[in-house]
Amino acid sequence: MSYEFAWLDYRNSVAAGAGDYLKKIACTGFEIASEADKNILFSAEQELMRAAKEINGQQSTVLKDEVTSEGISVVLSDAPGLKTGGFKIMITGPKITIEASDASGILYGVFRAITLIRTGKTSDGQIAESPASPIRMLDHWDNPDGSIERGYSGRSFFFKNDHLYVDDRTREYARLVASVGINAVAINNVNVNDIATGLVSGYDRKELTEIAKIFGDYGIKLYISLNFASPMSLGATDTADPLDSKVAQWWKEAADGLYRDIPELGGFLVKADSEGRPGPFSYDRTHADGANMLARALAPHNGLLIWRCFVYNCQQDWRDHTMDRARACYDNFIGLDGQFDDNVILQIKNGPMDFQVREPVSPLFGGLKKTNMMVEFQIAQEYTGQQRDICYLIPMFKQVLDFKTYNGDGEGVLCDIVTGKGSKQTCGMVAVSNTGDDPNWTGHDLAGANLYGFGRLAFNPALTSEEIADEWSRLTFCNDDTVADGVTKMLMMSWPTYEKYTSPLGIGWMISPGHHYGPDIEGYEFSPWGTYHRSDRNGLGVERGKTGTKMIDQYNEPVRSLYESIETCPDELVLFFHRLSYDHVLKSGKTVIEHIYDSHFEGVQDVNEMIGIWRSLADKVDGVRFGRVNDRLDGQLMNAREWRDRINTYYYRHSGVPDKQGRKIY
Amino acid sequence: MSYEFAWLDYRNSVAAGAGDYLKKIACTGFEIASEADKNILFSAEQELMRAAKEINGQQSTVLKDEVTSEGISVVLSDAPGLKTGGFKIMITGPKITIEASDASGILYGVFRAITLIRTGKTSDGQIAESPASPIRMLDHWDNPDGSIERGYSGRSFFFKNDHLYVDDRTREYARLVASVGINAVAINNVNVNDIATGLVSGYDRKELTEIAKIFGDYGIKLYISLNFASPMSLGATDTADPLDSKVAQWWKEAADGLYRDIPELGGFLVKADSEGRPGPFSYDRTHADGANMLARALAPHNGLLIWRCFVYNCQQDWRDHTMDRARACYDNFIGLDGQFDDNVILQIKNGPMDFQVREPVSPLFGGLKKTNMMVEFQIAQEYTGQQRDICYLIPMFKQVLDFKTYNGDGEGVLCDIVTGKGSKQTCGMVAVSNTGDDPNWTGHDLAGANLYGFGRLAFNPALTSEEIADEWSRLTFCNDDTVADGVTKMLMMSWPTYEKYTSPLGIGWMISPGHHYGPDIEGYEFSPWGTYHRSDRNGLGVERGKTGTKMIDQYNEPVRSLYESIETCPDELVLFFHRLSYDHVLKSGKTVIEHIYDSHFEGVQDVNEMIGIWRSLADKVDGVRFGRVNDRLDGQLMNAREWRDRINTYYYRHSGVPDKQGRKIY
């Protein structure tokens, strides 16, 4: 599949005079770097050359160890005050100096400088930036057969026909994600099938090594998702018991072999005892037993073991109202706090359920005190429009990062936990990737903003959603204020819009099992998956407060009290936490049923507004991309209408309450 | 896949002394038969030999043109008063005489005589029987890849790996269905895919010819389901317009070629303009135009063209309450009455919708006066338990056949129309087959009763459902009164039971789109398939009377008035025809909501009762088959509970009416 260059297409229009900076490029201090770092520095040089060639239409040469009075100077030195990956950019008239104390800092500084040049932000001044989150990771759910679980952008570009493969696109991918600061990538699905199981023990080792090498050129560490039962599945042992010495030995040898070939391997990612995956529970062992055994195989190589906390009973009986899936993550892990080795990180989904359009933050972030944690986001829009409908997720991620966990002495926002400002420095942010082999990488062109934005946010959570959207639009489409304003407006509307026309007030899950799109209001209502809204003629929702499943008690005070009281619980989450009658009056002043009707009508109007904005940009965006987005918007309007009509009809049939405004409910 | 012999396993226990009849077998008059008929007579002889060998454990010889005073005499002669396929059986002491005037009559007489012998019904007397329905047909929905659409008994035994194949099972199949009088079989799915399209024009002609030959040995005519757009699909023409002379010529040549190789071919079966299949509507032609064009290609060879009437809009908007799929079959065909050629037969599903557990009879049977008709049943239990749950359908078929159409002067039951007692003699009964390559042919052992029963009923609609069940049980399991009584009781309970625990009062469709099992109460509620129940807090159902879609007007008086009035409309169909509130009092004296609760609780009790009956037979049924049925009954109990609990919960949530008896509703 051919591919485009997304926000790295330097041929897209750039600020006037931008090319002047790129006529001279000088690099200093590179000779002190290690071999591995030299490869990263080479990538940085190449990036500048590429920008120069594409913007100026002619090759530049790179001057070594020379100081110039104009153009770009790249300086590797012991600059104080910069963390790994940090950089300074100084702009003085015609000269831009990029300084860093390590190779990845140089690479990130170069990408940043090119962005500043392309967007015309080159007035005199100085920027110093260091990455906030130590691990900035993408998890790909790619399967060896080339399919992608929850992939909405075509097929895998890592796997084809049960094998890894490496081509030009591998490097383009590494450039793309490194340009926004990604430094860790797991390339295979956490649901590890038969063939992928072999990746840890030699299957396609040559290609795996090649991919790791290309990633390394861009400062990215490769991770492998593994099958907890690998030694059994591969026939080496008759158990996968983590406390069995043969099992531990098998993993030690597997890790030793991997690091022999791939010294820069990041480590392993594990989904265990979850949705049918094997895990330590089969042997009456704890998740700490399981994770630590694997971590000890990695420790001699400084590898990390990332353990997912998405553990719940997926064979629940819908009749049983006492069980609550929203409790599961906290209940399964809170008792293990402090039992995990130093090189284990728990990967915790942002919410207690599963990447719904609106969820509260997982209470586990406020609960664990002595455990390394990463937050897991999903930019693959599994439950948020599947890259058919626009849903810019950065504003949601920022809300999550800003959530006050009260974990520790003060308020303590979640962002602190994952950026090393809490008690633990081994931490980070991860997103399930939204990429595939579609030419534009993300299926929907505007979904590129989520890929871009996630990286930027993990690097610098202080950025606003609007800043990220504006920058992405300028780099992707053109450096034009009207386009940037229009695209930013569309993106900023998109999450609230998607929420309005899908499920109301935090209740979620009005989708079909299997493909996870909707509307399918009772799709999960009688399923074993633990995701119910229990709508009846009087109201809807699951009570999670003191009179219900007590899930709210998992939060620290004062969050617990805030959510417990219907008076203080925010409207947008009120049906996540409480069962309400249709005539309950929200803080907005509307009843629940009025809110359902109004929000669904508004959602469709909002899509129409987005369409209007996009169409107004027809002359300023190239035809191919304009048309692609336009087509998807037409589809989104149809989708939004279908959600609106089905949900309004469903709740009208249940409640019997006519719409105050007399709008059409079928 | 290995196979069993179902009701033709002569080794199963038989009545005492049965074998004595089979010690001498004499045949007379066979020399006058044509070559094709000689093959059928040979099959009849072989069947007697097989019975003798299996029952007596030793070979018998067949005496030719000899009269014996004991044993079996088979006489082909010009016996008066017998239609094609008819026979007489005379029993006098130790002698049984089978007489018929054509070869198929001999074959059916022989199978019948073996049944009488095995079941001990050999007291002196005479039986004379002629087949009621001229065409007694099975439609197989088998695809070339070996899958079976709506198949619940394994894979196809006609197709494998995109090819027809012939093996021992082909002949066993022919024996099996001929033994109950089937004389027509369409072997490929009415949804004709690319490869199957070629069957009319030479694809796998060798195998097709072999199959036709084997069928012919048992008096069965082979039919082929065809793709209306075949000449286009195969690249011979650029249109499939039935009035285009190139198209007609192509079909003529295709038919000529087929009959050259297979002189005994029955003809074609066509699904056109239905669920995405091509048809005459694409060319603004009528179904009469399309059918007649094909019929004229078959006419020189005395072939029949069977045209399905399952034509409706499957892209309906659920918001549009004015459209009614139940009207479609009648509306599409009533205007064409009298326009079809003599060798065209319309194949009309028993109900106006699609093989639901309860439907009224299709009003088209009462509407068409000058058109050949067949009734299409479905023994593949697509909507009636999928051969996981027991559902003996013969009682349903008998109700359909007994329906008074008021088509003509008197009451006129539907059975008359399909057995040639109406204005048209070209007619018949067809069932979508429930067979596959499972060892027992039908997945669920008890589903064999539907295959057996359909054939017996088409041959002799005067048989009672109990007689058929009793006979089938004796032949299949053992000739034991306790077993026969128990199995008959289970079978006779099974349709009402399935109806009780699934959808109430004729409303249907509480299943998932795609796989068509349930419970999935709103599975079709917002779909484009035209199948809605529109349940709300007040009631449920689609009004099809004068204040609604007026579908009831398609019936002749007095049926129309009977259904129109809620006072006279039978309870079991009342929600098919009318929208009712939950507190409406049925003729049973219960409210609708009470009926819903009660019937669902009863349905589960009934399954428990069936389980009790089956377990009481443990010592009398062989272990393999006992265990298979027992396992499926366990599954049925789980299924029934799930239906009960979901439907009761759904209607409790909507109605808010508690169960009078305080039973558990979740």
Contacts between the chains, C-beta under 8 A, distances in Angstrom:
chain1	res1	chain2	res2	distance
A	318	B	666	7.5
A	319	B	645	6.3
A	319	B	666	4.1
A	519	B	526	7.4
A	521	B	522	7.0
A	522	B	521	7.0
A	522	B	522	4.8
A	526	B	519	7.3
A	526	B	642	7.9
A	526	B	646	4.9
A	526	B	649	7.8
A	534	B	653	7.6
A	535	B	653	6.9
A	536	B	652	7.7
A	536	B	653	3.5
A	536	B	654	7.1
A	536	B	656	7.3
A	537	B	537	4.4
A	537	B	653	6.6
A	537	B	654	5.8
A	537	B	655	7.2
A	537	B	656	5.0
A	538	B	656	7.2
A	642	B	526	7.9
A	645	B	319	6.3
A	646	B	526	4.8
A	649	B	526	7.8
A	652	B	536	7.7
A	653	B	534	7.6
A	653	B	535	7.0
A	653	B	536	3.5
A	653	B	537	6.6
A	653	B	654	7.7
A	654	B	536	7.1
A	654	B	537	5.8
A	654	B	653	7.7
A	654	B	654	6.7
A	655	B	537	7.2
A	656	B	536	7.3
A	656	B	537	5.1
A	656	B	538	7.2
A	666	B	318	7.5
A	666	B	319	4.1
